[in-house]
Structures are given as C-alpha cells and as structure tokens.
Amino acid sequence: MTKKITPDEVELIGRWELINGRVVGDETCTKIEELVANHFEEITSDQTGWDTLYQNPEDNRYWELTYPQSHMQGGGPPVLTCISENEARKKYELGGNK
C-alpha cells in the first residue's frame, strides 16, 4: 500500500523508466495513482479535460493533476501539485465553499 501524502509534500513529479524494453511509471507515478484513486476526492476538471482538481479530505489541501509533457504519448508522466484555494477557484471556476 502506498503512503498517504505528508504535510511537507507540495509536488510529486512522476517519471517514466525503460525496463526490459517497456516504459513503466516510477514509484512516484504509482503514488500519484494511489492518491487520486483512493485518498483524494475529485472536484472537477478544467475546460481541456487534461487538468483535474482534487482535494485531500484529511487536510483540505487542493491538488492539481497535470500531464505537462504534451509532446509525449498521453501527455507524459503525471505531476500532482498542491495549489492554493484561490488558484483552484480561479482556474476551475469554483463557486462557494467546497
């Protein structure tokens, strides 16, 4: 089981590795997948559908899942970044309290 996010973590950057001729995600990719699937609550996606906003119910921090290497297949490995409530409200056009 993957560890939960710690209070000092503010960005997780996944990497792809070539192992036995196959491209696989590293431990950080696995942690990101675990967090968004089992620990975080999905709030919404941006207009492109590529960036997704999550919230950690344990500390209420907002997390943005992105794929910033658009030149790679599927946008490349994932990046999970902690963003402020103001950034989340502005980019994802959130109203009231969430």
PDB file as gemmi writes it, atoms N, CA and C in Angstrom:
CRYST1    1.000    1.000    1.000  90.00  90.00  90.00 P 1                      
ATOM      1  N   MET A   1       0.839  -1.182   0.000  1.00  0.00           N  
ATOM      2  CA  MET A   1       0.000   0.000   0.000  1.00  0.00           C  
ATOM      3  C   MET A   1       0.885   1.246   0.000  1.00  0.00           C  
ATOM      4  N   THR A   2       0.543   2.202  -0.810  1.00  0.00           N  
ATOM      5  CA  THR A   2       1.292   3.434  -0.930  1.00  0.00           C  
ATOM      6  C   THR A   2       1.003   4.340   0.259  1.00  0.00           C  
ATOM      7  N   LYS A   3       2.029   5.044   0.700  1.00  0.00           N  
ATOM      8  CA  LYS A   3       1.852   6.005   1.786  1.00  0.00           C  
ATOM      9  C   LYS A   3       0.941   7.135   1.348  1.00  0.00           C  
ATOM     10  N   LYS A   4       0.253   7.717   2.318  1.00  0.00           N  
ATOM     11  CA  LYS A   4      -0.535   8.909   2.050  1.00  0.00           C  
ATOM     12  C   LYS A   4       0.413  10.094   1.898  1.00  0.00           C  
ATOM     13  N   ILE A   5      -0.147  11.197   1.465  1.00  0.00           N  
ATOM     14  CA  ILE A   5       0.644  12.414   1.290  1.00  0.00           C  
ATOM     15  C   ILE A   5       1.014  12.970   2.667  1.00  0.00           C  
ATOM     16  N   THR A   6       2.200  13.539   2.773  1.00  0.00           N  
ATOM     17  CA  THR A   6       2.630  14.120   4.042  1.00  0.00           C  
ATOM     18  C   THR A   6       2.478  15.637   3.975  1.00  0.00           C  
ATOM     19  N   PRO A   7       2.365  16.297   5.129  1.00  0.00           N  
ATOM     20  CA  PRO A   7       2.159  17.754   5.138  1.00  0.00           C  
ATOM     21  C   PRO A   7       3.260  18.549   4.437  1.00  0.00           C  
ATOM     22  N   ASP A   8       4.466  18.016   4.389  1.00  0.00           N  
ATOM     23  CA  ASP A   8       5.565  18.755   3.756  1.00  0.00           C  
ATOM     24  C   ASP A   8       5.642  18.532   2.251  1.00  0.00           C  
ATOM     25  N   GLU A   9       4.872  17.610   1.714  1.00  0.00           N  
ATOM     26  CA  GLU A   9       4.876  17.372   0.270  1.00  0.00           C  
ATOM     27  C   GLU A   9       3.997  18.410  -0.426  1.00  0.00           C  
ATOM     28  N   VAL A  10       4.532  19.025  -1.471  1.00  0.00           N  
ATOM     29  CA  VAL A  10       3.777  20.020  -2.225  1.00  0.00           C  
ATOM     30  C   VAL A  10       3.762  19.738  -3.728  1.00  0.00           C  
ATOM     31  N   GLU A  11       4.611  18.806  -4.166  1.00  0.00           N  
ATOM     32  CA  GLU A  11       4.613  18.433  -5.578  1.00  0.00           C  
ATOM     33  C   GLU A  11       5.212  17.047  -5.738  1.00  0.00           C  
ATOM     34  N   LEU A  12       4.523  16.233  -6.503  1.00  0.00           N  
ATOM     35  CA  LEU A  12       5.009  14.898  -6.844  1.00  0.00           C  
ATOM     36  C   LEU A  12       5.162  14.845  -8.356  1.00  0.00           C  
ATOM     37  N   ILE A  13       6.358  14.558  -8.815  1.00  0.00           N  
ATOM     38  CA  ILE A  13       6.643  14.536 -10.250  1.00  0.00           C  
ATOM     39  C   ILE A  13       6.970  13.112 -10.661  1.00  0.00           C  
ATOM     40  N   GLY A  14       6.078  12.515 -11.435  1.00  0.00           N  
ATOM     41  CA  GLY A  14       6.289  11.152 -11.912  1.00  0.00           C  
ATOM     42  C   GLY A  14       7.314  11.117 -13.034  1.00  0.00           C  
ATOM     43  N   ARG A  15       7.943   9.987 -13.171  1.00  0.00           N  
ATOM     44  CA  ARG A  15       8.926   9.766 -14.242  1.00  0.00           C  
ATOM     45  C   ARG A  15       8.633   8.417 -14.887  1.00  0.00           C  
ATOM     46  N   TRP A  16       8.929   8.336 -16.157  1.00  0.00           N  
ATOM     47  CA  TRP A  16       8.827   7.060 -16.851  1.00  0.00           C  
ATOM     48  C   TRP A  16      10.214   6.459 -16.957  1.00  0.00           C  
ATOM     49  N   GLU A  17      10.269   5.139 -16.819  1.00  0.00           N  
ATOM     50  CA  GLU A  17      11.533   4.418 -16.911  1.00  0.00           C  
ATOM     51  C   GLU A  17      11.402   3.324 -17.965  1.00  0.00           C  
ATOM     52  N   LEU A  18      12.497   3.038 -18.636  1.00  0.00           N  
ATOM     53  CA  LEU A  18      12.537   1.958 -19.604  1.00  0.00           C  
ATOM     54  C   LEU A  18      13.092   0.721 -18.900  1.00  0.00           C  
ATOM     55  N   ILE A  19      12.240  -0.296 -18.746  1.00  0.00           N  
ATOM     56  CA  ILE A  19      12.631  -1.523 -18.069  1.00  0.00           C  
ATOM     57  C   ILE A  19      12.300  -2.701 -18.982  1.00  0.00           C  
ATOM     58  N   ASN A  20      13.323  -3.460 -19.341  1.00  0.00           N  
ATOM     59  CA  ASN A  20      13.149  -4.619 -20.228  1.00  0.00           C  
ATOM     60  C   ASN A  20      12.381  -4.260 -21.494  1.00  0.00           C  
ATOM     61  N   GLY A  21      12.710  -3.106 -22.059  1.00  0.00           N  
ATOM     62  CA  GLY A  21      12.094  -2.696 -23.310  1.00  0.00           C  
ATOM     63  C   GLY A  21      10.702  -2.099 -23.171  1.00  0.00           C  
ATOM     64  N   ARG A  22      10.222  -1.932 -21.935  1.00  0.00           N  
ATOM     65  CA  ARG A  22       8.887  -1.366 -21.700  1.00  0.00           C  
ATOM     66  C   ARG A  22       9.009  -0.078 -20.911  1.00  0.00           C  
ATOM     67  N   VAL A  23       8.148   0.876 -21.228  1.00  0.00           N  
ATOM     68  CA  VAL A  23       8.095   2.123 -20.480  1.00  0.00           C  
ATOM     69  C   VAL A  23       7.107   1.934 -19.330  1.00  0.00           C  
ATOM     70  N   VAL A  24       7.593   2.141 -18.107  1.00  0.00           N  
ATOM     71  CA  VAL A  24       6.741   1.998 -16.923  1.00  0.00           C  
ATOM     72  C   VAL A  24       6.910   3.213 -16.020  1.00  0.00           C  
ATOM     73  N   GLY A  25       5.875   3.501 -15.259  1.00  0.00           N  
ATOM     74  CA  GLY A  25       5.930   4.603 -14.310  1.00  0.00           C  
ATOM     75  C   GLY A  25       6.765   4.237 -13.100  1.00  0.00           C  
ATOM     76  N   ASP A  26       7.440   5.231 -12.542  1.00  0.00           N  
ATOM     77  CA  ASP A  26       8.252   5.014 -11.350  1.00  0.00           C  
ATOM     78  C   ASP A  26       7.373   4.972 -10.098  1.00  0.00           C  
ATOM     79  N   GLU A  27       8.003   4.900  -8.922  1.00  0.00           N  
ATOM     80  CA  GLU A  27       7.264   4.836  -7.655  1.00  0.00           C  
ATOM     81  C   GLU A  27       6.396   6.071  -7.441  1.00  0.00           C  
ATOM     82  N   THR A  28       6.850   7.223  -7.922  1.00  0.00           N  
ATOM     83  CA  THR A  28       6.064   8.441  -7.763  1.00  0.00           C  
ATOM     84  C   THR A  28       4.794   8.367  -8.601  1.00  0.00           C  
ATOM     85  N   CYS A  29       4.872   7.820  -9.807  1.00  0.00           N  
ATOM     86  CA  CYS A  29       3.671   7.625 -10.624  1.00  0.00           C  
ATOM     87  C   CYS A  29       2.675   6.736  -9.888  1.00  0.00           C  
ATOM     88  N   THR A  30       3.188   5.675  -9.284  1.00  0.00           N  
ATOM     89  CA  THR A  30       2.336   4.752  -8.533  1.00  0.00           C  
ATOM     90  C   THR A  30       1.684   5.468  -7.357  1.00  0.00           C  
ATOM     91  N   LYS A  31       2.447   6.299  -6.648  1.00  0.00           N  
ATOM     92  CA  LYS A  31       1.901   7.033  -5.513  1.00  0.00           C  
ATOM     93  C   LYS A  31       0.814   7.997  -5.973  1.00  0.00           C  
ATOM     94  N   ILE A  32       1.047   8.705  -7.072  1.00  0.00           N  
ATOM     95  CA  ILE A  32       0.046   9.627  -7.604  1.00  0.00           C  
ATOM     96  C   ILE A  32      -1.237   8.877  -7.936  1.00  0.00           C  
ATOM     97  N   GLU A  33      -1.112   7.755  -8.628  1.00  0.00           N  
ATOM     98  CA  GLU A  33      -2.284   6.951  -8.989  1.00  0.00           C  
ATOM     99  C   GLU A  33      -3.050   6.506  -7.751  1.00  0.00           C  
ATOM    100  N   GLU A  34      -2.329   6.057  -6.730  1.00  0.00           N  
ATOM    101  CA  GLU A  34      -2.945   5.616  -5.478  1.00  0.00           C  
ATOM    102  C   GLU A  34      -3.679   6.760  -4.778  1.00  0.00           C  
ATOM    103  N   LEU A  35      -3.044   7.919  -4.713  1.00  0.00           N  
ATOM    104  CA  LEU A  35      -3.658   9.065  -4.047  1.00  0.00           C  
ATOM    105  C   LEU A  35      -4.959   9.491  -4.720  1.00  0.00           C  
ATOM    106  N   VAL A  36      -4.945   9.633  -6.048  1.00  0.00           N  
ATOM    107  CA  VAL A  36      -6.148  10.118  -6.731  1.00  0.00           C  
ATOM    108  C   VAL A  36      -7.240   9.050  -6.789  1.00  0.00           C  
ATOM    109  N   ALA A  37      -6.859   7.783  -6.757  1.00  0.00           N  
ATOM    110  CA  ALA A  37      -7.856   6.715  -6.808  1.00  0.00           C  
ATOM    111  C   ALA A  37      -8.466   6.402  -5.448  1.00  0.00           C  
ATOM    112  N   ASN A  38      -7.656   6.526  -4.377  1.00  0.00           N  
ATOM    113  CA  ASN A  38      -8.115   6.012  -3.087  1.00  0.00           C  
ATOM    114  C   ASN A  38      -8.113   6.994  -1.926  1.00  0.00           C  
ATOM    115  N   HIS A  39      -7.464   8.134  -2.066  1.00  0.00           N  
ATOM    116  CA  HIS A  39      -7.361   9.039  -0.922  1.00  0.00           C  
ATOM    117  C   HIS A  39      -7.960  10.417  -1.178  1.00  0.00           C  
ATOM    118  N   PHE A  40      -7.794  10.945  -2.367  1.00  0.00           N  
ATOM    119  CA  PHE A  40      -8.273  12.287  -2.678  1.00  0.00           C  
ATOM    120  C   PHE A  40      -9.693  12.226  -3.234  1.00  0.00           C  
ATOM    121  N   GLU A  41     -10.396  13.362  -3.117  1.00  0.00           N  
ATOM    122  CA  GLU A  41     -11.724  13.489  -3.712  1.00  0.00           C  
ATOM    123  C   GLU A  41     -11.597  14.325  -4.985  1.00  0.00           C  
ATOM    124  N   GLU A  42     -12.100  13.791  -6.087  1.00  0.00           N  
ATOM    125  CA  GLU A  42     -12.072  14.550  -7.338  1.00  0.00           C  
ATOM    126  C   GLU A  42     -13.108  15.655  -7.273  1.00  0.00           C  
ATOM    127  N   ILE A  43     -12.688  16.881  -7.595  1.00  0.00           N  
ATOM    128  CA  ILE A  43     -13.588  18.029  -7.561  1.00  0.00           C  
ATOM    129  C   ILE A  43     -14.118  18.335  -8.963  1.00  0.00           C  
ATOM    130  N   THR A  44     -13.201  18.539  -9.912  1.00  0.00           N  
ATOM    131  CA  THR A  44     -13.598  18.887 -11.280  1.00  0.00           C  
ATOM    132  C   THR A  44     -12.384  18.833 -12.198  1.00  0.00           C  
ATOM    133  N   SER A  45     -12.629  18.994 -13.486  1.00  0.00           N  
ATOM    134  CA  SER A  45     -11.553  19.108 -14.477  1.00  0.00           C  
ATOM    135  C   SER A  45     -11.637  20.474 -15.138  1.00  0.00           C  
ATOM    136  N   ASP A  46     -10.534  20.897 -15.740  1.00  0.00           N  
ATOM    137  CA  ASP A  46     -10.560  22.171 -16.453  1.00  0.00           C  
ATOM    138  C   ASP A  46     -11.254  21.991 -17.798  1.00  0.00           C  
ATOM    139  N   GLN A  47     -11.352  23.062 -18.552  1.00  0.00           N  
ATOM    140  CA  GLN A  47     -12.072  23.021 -19.827  1.00  0.00           C  
ATOM    141  C   GLN A  47     -11.439  22.083 -20.844  1.00  0.00           C  
ATOM    142  N   THR A  48     -10.124  21.847 -20.742  1.00  0.00           N  
ATOM    143  CA  THR A  48      -9.455  20.968 -21.695  1.00  0.00           C  
ATOM    144  C   THR A  48      -9.699  19.494 -21.362  1.00  0.00           C  
ATOM    145  N   GLY A  49     -10.005  19.219 -20.103  1.00  0.00           N  
ATOM    146  CA  GLY A  49     -10.176  17.843 -19.668  1.00  0.00           C  
ATOM    147  C   GLY A  49      -8.870  17.167 -19.264  1.00  0.00           C  
ATOM    148  N   TRP A  50      -7.748  17.869 -19.430  1.00  0.00           N  
ATOM    149  CA  TRP A  50      -6.440  17.292 -19.099  1.00  0.00           C  
ATOM    150  C   TRP A  50      -6.050  17.524 -17.646  1.00  0.00           C  
ATOM    151  N   ASP A  51      -6.399  18.682 -17.098  1.00  0.00           N  
ATOM    152  CA  ASP A  51      -6.028  19.019 -15.722  1.00  0.00           C  
ATOM    153  C   ASP A  51      -7.215  18.727 -14.806  1.00  0.00           C  
ATOM    154  N   THR A  52      -6.936  18.071 -13.695  1.00  0.00           N  
ATOM    155  CA  THR A  52      -8.003  17.681 -12.772  1.00  0.00           C  
ATOM    156  C   THR A  52      -7.683  18.178 -11.376  1.00  0.00           C  
ATOM    157  N   LEU A  53      -8.701  18.722 -10.717  1.00  0.00           N  
ATOM    158  CA  LEU A  53      -8.570  19.237  -9.364  1.00  0.00           C  
ATOM    159  C   LEU A  53      -9.081  18.208  -8.363  1.00  0.00           C  
ATOM    160  N   TYR A  54      -8.265  17.962  -7.338  1.00  0.00           N  
ATOM    161  CA  TYR A  54      -8.620  17.055  -6.251  1.00  0.00           C  
ATOM    162  C   TYR A  54      -8.490  17.791  -4.931  1.00  0.00           C  
ATOM    163  N   GLN A  55      -9.120  17.228  -3.902  1.00  0.00           N  
ATOM    164  CA  GLN A  55      -8.936  17.758  -2.556  1.00  0.00           C  
ATOM    165  C   GLN A  55      -8.634  16.605  -1.617  1.00  0.00           C  
ATOM    166  N   ASN A  56      -7.651  16.825  -0.758  1.00  0.00           N  
ATOM    167  CA  ASN A  56      -7.298  15.835   0.250  1.00  0.00           C  
ATOM    168  C   ASN A  56      -8.243  16.039   1.438  1.00  0.00           C  
ATOM    169  N   PRO A  57      -9.129  15.080   1.728  1.00  0.00           N  
ATOM    170  CA  PRO A  57     -10.088  15.270   2.817  1.00  0.00           C  
ATOM    171  C   PRO A  57      -9.444  15.305   4.200  1.00  0.00           C  
ATOM    172  N   GLU A  58      -8.209  14.865   4.300  1.00  0.00           N  
ATOM    173  CA  GLU A  58      -7.551  14.861   5.606  1.00  0.00           C  
ATOM    174  C   GLU A  58      -7.063  16.241   6.028  1.00  0.00           C  
ATOM    175  N   ASP A  59      -6.630  17.069   5.064  1.00  0.00           N  
ATOM    176  CA  ASP A  59      -6.147  18.406   5.424  1.00  0.00           C  
ATOM    177  C   ASP A  59      -6.771  19.510   4.568  1.00  0.00           C  
ATOM    178  N   ASN A  60      -7.690  19.131   3.686  1.00  0.00           N  
ATOM    179  CA  ASN A  60      -8.429  20.052   2.805  1.00  0.00           C  
ATOM    180  C   ASN A  60      -7.568  20.783   1.786  1.00  0.00           C  
ATOM    181  N   ARG A  61      -6.313  20.358   1.594  1.00  0.00           N  
ATOM    182  CA  ARG A  61      -5.497  20.997   0.558  1.00  0.00           C  
ATOM    183  C   ARG A  61      -5.996  20.585  -0.823  1.00  0.00           C  
ATOM    184  N   TYR A  62      -5.859  21.512  -1.761  1.00  0.00           N  
ATOM    185  CA  TYR A  62      -6.208  21.243  -3.156  1.00  0.00           C  
ATOM    186  C   TYR A  62      -4.980  20.740  -3.898  1.00  0.00           C  
ATOM    187  N   TRP A  63      -5.207  19.785  -4.789  1.00  0.00           N  
ATOM    188  CA  TRP A  63      -4.133  19.193  -5.588  1.00  0.00           C  
ATOM    189  C   TRP A  63      -4.573  19.168  -7.044  1.00  0.00           C  
ATOM    190  N   GLU A  64      -3.640  19.545  -7.906  1.00  0.00           N  
ATOM    191  CA  GLU A  64      -3.910  19.572  -9.337  1.00  0.00           C  
ATOM    192  C   GLU A  64      -3.097  18.474 -10.020  1.00  0.00           C  
ATOM    193  N   LEU A  65      -3.784  17.607 -10.753  1.00  0.00           N  
ATOM    194  CA  LEU A  65      -3.139  16.556 -11.525  1.00  0.00           C  
ATOM    195  C   LEU A  65      -3.001  17.041 -12.960  1.00  0.00           C  
ATOM    196  N   THR A  66      -1.757  17.095 -13.437  1.00  0.00           N  
ATOM    197  CA  THR A  66      -1.491  17.546 -14.800  1.00  0.00           C  
ATOM    198  C   THR A  66      -0.551  16.575 -15.507  1.00  0.00           C  
ATOM    199  N   TYR A  67      -0.483  16.746 -16.806  1.00  0.00           N  
ATOM    200  CA  TYR A  67       0.417  15.969 -17.670  1.00  0.00           C  
ATOM    201  C   TYR A  67       1.163  16.980 -18.536  1.00  0.00           C  
ATOM    202  N   PRO A  68       2.183  17.626 -17.964  1.00  0.00           N  
ATOM    203  CA  PRO A  68       2.814  18.775 -18.625  1.00  0.00           C  
ATOM    204  C   PRO A  68       3.711  18.462 -19.815  1.00  0.00           C  
ATOM    205  N   GLN A  69       4.011  17.209 -20.067  1.00  0.00           N  
ATOM    206  CA  GLN A  69       4.888  16.880 -21.196  1.00  0.00           C  
ATOM    207  C   GLN A  69       4.045  16.493 -22.407  1.00  0.00           C  
ATOM    208  N   SER A  70       3.344  17.484 -22.943  1.00  0.00           N  
ATOM    209  CA  SER A  70       2.363  17.247 -24.003  1.00  0.00           C  
ATOM    210  C   SER A  70       2.963  16.630 -25.260  1.00  0.00           C  
ATOM    211  N   HIS A  71       4.271  16.742 -25.434  1.00  0.00           N  
ATOM    212  CA  HIS A  71       4.910  16.157 -26.617  1.00  0.00           C  
ATOM    213  C   HIS A  71       5.028  14.634 -26.497  1.00  0.00           C  
ATOM    214  N   MET A  72       4.773  14.086 -25.309  1.00  0.00           N  
ATOM    215  CA  MET A  72       4.893  12.643 -25.099  1.00  0.00           C  
ATOM    216  C   MET A  72       3.522  11.973 -25.201  1.00  0.00           C  
ATOM    217  N   GLN A  73       3.524  10.681 -25.442  1.00  0.00           N  
ATOM    218  CA  GLN A  73       2.298   9.888 -25.516  1.00  0.00           C  
ATOM    219  C   GLN A  73       1.469  10.090 -24.251  1.00  0.00           C  
ATOM    220  N   GLY A  74       0.181  10.411 -24.399  1.00  0.00           N  
ATOM    221  CA  GLY A  74      -0.708  10.566 -23.260  1.00  0.00           C  
ATOM    222  C   GLY A  74      -0.363  11.735 -22.360  1.00  0.00           C  
ATOM    223  N   GLY A  75       0.457  12.656 -22.841  1.00  0.00           N  
ATOM    224  CA  GLY A  75       0.832  13.813 -22.045  1.00  0.00           C  
ATOM    225  C   GLY A  75       2.008  13.558 -21.132  1.00  0.00           C  
ATOM    226  N   GLY A  76       2.579  12.368 -21.214  1.00  0.00           N  
ATOM    227  CA  GLY A  76       3.731  12.043 -20.388  1.00  0.00           C  
ATOM    228  C   GLY A  76       3.325  11.614 -18.988  1.00  0.00           C  
ATOM    229  N   PRO A  77       4.300  11.467 -18.100  1.00  0.00           N  
ATOM    230  CA  PRO A  77       4.011  11.041 -16.742  1.00  0.00           C  
ATOM    231  C   PRO A  77       3.261  12.132 -15.966  1.00  0.00           C  
ATOM    232  N   PRO A  78       2.514  11.729 -14.938  1.00  0.00           N  
ATOM    233  CA  PRO A  78       1.709  12.684 -14.191  1.00  0.00           C  
ATOM    234  C   PRO A  78       2.523  13.535 -13.227  1.00  0.00           C  
ATOM    235  N   VAL A  79       1.968  14.723 -12.949  1.00  0.00           N  
ATOM    236  CA  VAL A  79       2.505  15.610 -11.928  1.00  0.00           C  
ATOM    237  C   VAL A  79       1.332  16.008 -11.035  1.00  0.00           C  
ATOM    238  N   LEU A  80       1.522  15.901  -9.733  1.00  0.00           N  
ATOM    239  CA  LEU A  80       0.496  16.266  -8.764  1.00  0.00           C  
ATOM    240  C   LEU A  80       1.049  17.424  -7.931  1.00  0.00           C  
ATOM    241  N   THR A  81       0.375  18.574  -8.011  1.00  0.00           N  
ATOM    242  CA  THR A  81       0.873  19.795  -7.386  1.00  0.00           C  
ATOM    243  C   THR A  81      -0.164  20.368  -6.436  1.00  0.00           C  
ATOM    244  N   CYS A  82       0.284  20.739  -5.244  1.00  0.00           N  
ATOM    245  CA  CYS A  82      -0.585  21.401  -4.281  1.00  0.00           C  
ATOM    246  C   CYS A  82      -0.782  22.847  -4.742  1.00  0.00           C  
ATOM    247  N   ILE A  83      -2.033  23.277  -4.819  1.00  0.00           N  
ATOM    248  CA  ILE A  83      -2.313  24.661  -5.204  1.00  0.00           C  
ATOM    249  C   ILE A  83      -3.202  25.306  -4.142  1.00  0.00           C  
ATOM    250  N   SER A  84      -3.172  26.623  -4.092  1.00  0.00           N  
ATOM    251  CA  SER A  84      -3.966  27.345  -3.108  1.00  0.00           C  
ATOM    252  C   SER A  84      -5.448  27.292  -3.465  1.00  0.00           C  
ATOM    253  N   GLU A  85      -6.273  27.569  -2.483  1.00  0.00           N  
ATOM    254  CA  GLU A  85      -7.712  27.627  -2.722  1.00  0.00           C  
ATOM    255  C   GLU A  85      -8.030  28.698  -3.756  1.00  0.00           C  
ATOM    256  N   ASN A  86      -7.348  29.840  -3.678  1.00  0.00           N  
ATOM    257  CA  ASN A  86      -7.582  30.913  -4.654  1.00  0.00           C  
ATOM    258  C   ASN A  86      -7.229  30.470  -6.070  1.00  0.00           C  
ATOM    259  N   GLU A  87      -6.092  29.770  -6.224  1.00  0.00           N  
ATOM    260  CA  GLU A  87      -5.711  29.263  -7.549  1.00  0.00           C  
ATOM    261  C   GLU A  87      -6.755  28.275  -8.061  1.00  0.00           C  
ATOM    262  N   ALA A  88      -7.218  27.411  -7.178  1.00  0.00           N  
ATOM    263  CA  ALA A  88      -8.229  26.415  -7.566  1.00  0.00           C  
ATOM    264  C   ALA A  88      -9.523  27.097  -7.996  1.00  0.00           C  
ATOM    265  N   ARG A  89      -9.962  28.077  -7.226  1.00  0.00           N  
ATOM    266  CA  ARG A  89     -11.210  28.777  -7.550  1.00  0.00           C  
ATOM    267  C   ARG A  89     -11.108  29.513  -8.888  1.00  0.00           C  
ATOM    268  N   LYS A  90      -9.970  30.130  -9.127  1.00  0.00           N  
ATOM    269  CA  LYS A  90      -9.798  30.893 -10.367  1.00  0.00           C  
ATOM    270  C   LYS A  90      -9.742  29.980 -11.596  1.00  0.00           C  
ATOM    271  N   LYS A  91      -8.849  28.993 -11.566  1.00  0.00           N  
ATOM    272  CA  LYS A  91      -8.663  28.130 -12.738  1.00  0.00           C  
ATOM    273  C   LYS A  91      -9.874  27.248 -13.013  1.00  0.00           C  
ATOM    274  N   TYR A  92     -10.467  26.713 -11.947  1.00  0.00           N  
ATOM    275  CA  TYR A  92     -11.550  25.750 -12.117  1.00  0.00           C  
ATOM    276  C   TYR A  92     -12.920  26.362 -11.916  1.00  0.00           C  
ATOM    277  N   GLU A  93     -12.958  27.702 -11.791  1.00  0.00           N  
ATOM    278  CA  GLU A  93     -14.205  28.453 -11.689  1.00  0.00           C  
ATOM    279  C   GLU A  93     -15.123  27.886 -10.617  1.00  0.00           C  
ATOM    280  N   LEU A  94     -14.534  27.646  -9.435  1.00  0.00           N  
ATOM    281  CA  LEU A  94     -15.316  27.116  -8.315  1.00  0.00           C  
ATOM    282  C   LEU A  94     -16.118  28.242  -7.678  1.00  0.00           C  
ATOM    283  N   GLY A  95     -17.350  27.946  -7.328  1.00  0.00           N  
ATOM    284  CA  GLY A  95     -18.160  28.916  -6.598  1.00  0.00           C  
ATOM    285  C   GLY A  95     -18.060  28.611  -5.120  1.00  0.00           C  
ATOM    286  N   GLY A  96     -18.846  29.216  -4.295  1.00  0.00           N  
ATOM    287  CA  GLY A  96     -18.979  28.958  -2.854  1.00  0.00           C  
ATOM    288  C   GLY A  96     -17.954  28.060  -2.215  1.00  0.00           C  
ATOM    289  N   ASN A  97     -18.268  27.550  -1.067  1.00  0.00           N  
ATOM    290  CA  ASN A  97     -17.364  26.666  -0.332  1.00  0.00           C  
ATOM    291  C   ASN A  97     -17.409  25.260  -0.891  1.00  0.00           C  
ATOM    292  N   LYS A  98     -16.253  24.664  -1.006  1.00  0.00           N  
ATOM    293  CA  LYS A  98     -16.156  23.256  -1.464  1.00  0.00           C  
ATOM    294  C   LYS A  98     -15.346  22.504  -0.472  1.00  0.00           C  
TER     295      LYS A  98                                                      
END                                                                             
